[in-house]
Amino acid sequence: MKSVKDTADAQLTTEDVPPVVITSGLRKVYRTGFWMNQQVVSLKGCSLTVYQGETFGLLGPNGAGKTTLLKLLLGIIRPSGGRGLLLGQPLGDRQVKQHIGYLSENPYLYEYLTGWEFLELAAGLFEIPVSVQRQRIPELLDLVGLSQTDARKKQMRRYSKGMLQRVGMAQALINDPELIFLDEPMSGLDPLGRYRMREIILSLKAAGKTIFFNSHILSEVEQICDRIAILSQGELVCVGSLGELLGQDETYHVKGEGGDWAILKKWLPSIVFEPDGSWHGVLQGDYYDFLSSLRLMDGRIITLNLSRQSLEEFFIQQISQKSENRE
């Protein structure tokens, strides 16, 4: 597996597609306590690149720093260190905000407005002409699967969670943005709501939009994203495509017994040792070289299956290793 630094260096040499998000050593420290003399480091030296037209997923447990990173990119808060560019301009540039869309995890919508009125308000903030609004708003309502009748007549305080998420997505797209940030867009949705949201994101991807989103629903991320990053305790653990991180179809899941545990761990970084003396894990490295090494260690294979780690398995493995290293 590539390290974060190696992956970042490889990304920076990519010339085919222009980057739309670049961060270098981005940090955020909060002051707490009665005298504000205590520090909490929320983000530590984050460096990553997101390219035009890709769907990029940011993963991590609660408190990992995902929302902090999103707010830094959006210019909602200022970094304590490091720097970044959004669409070629420094973070916080006001002109850039005309070209980005944002859906927060728990959007506050003016509940006594109808969905249509709310979209008109959002369009007015972007100074979108009324003639364009008349065409744009029905198109967006159709895209997010919201009835025009409901949008015109029903106040948002009577909307379900799914309807609020959909009208929230519509407002994030009202200015036809180049870059769209979504903070937990599927949070709290039922399976049908998640399906609809996934279809919306895929349609935006097909339209060439760049999408940067956080999510806890790993199965959805696995279906949607071109690349992902995992954030843990404020630090980037890994960045890469799903193929790079999870392995290709020729990845082997091995179960065996015997051998030298220290050497086995080099071949099988995710190895698990069972009480009965057996072990299992996903092979990293050449299959034939591993078999030769295992014979020299007097080890024996019990089962050997072609497999690819699920994103959930990989995620838990990375977070667990991060916690172990910290201890």
Secondary structure by P-SEA (a helix, b strand, c coil): cccaaaaaaaaaacccccccbbbcbbbbbbbbcccccccccccccccccccccbbbbbbbccccaaaaaaaaaacccccccccccccccccccccccccbbbbcccccccccccaaaaaaaaaaaacccaaaaaaaaaaaaaaaccccccccccccccccaaaaaaaaaaaaacccccbbbbccccccccaaaaaaaaaaaaaaaaabbbbbbcccaaaaaaaccccbbbbcccccccccccccccccccbbbbbbccccaaaaaaacccccccccccbbbbbcccaaaaaaaaaaacccccccccccccaaaaaaaaaaaaaaaac
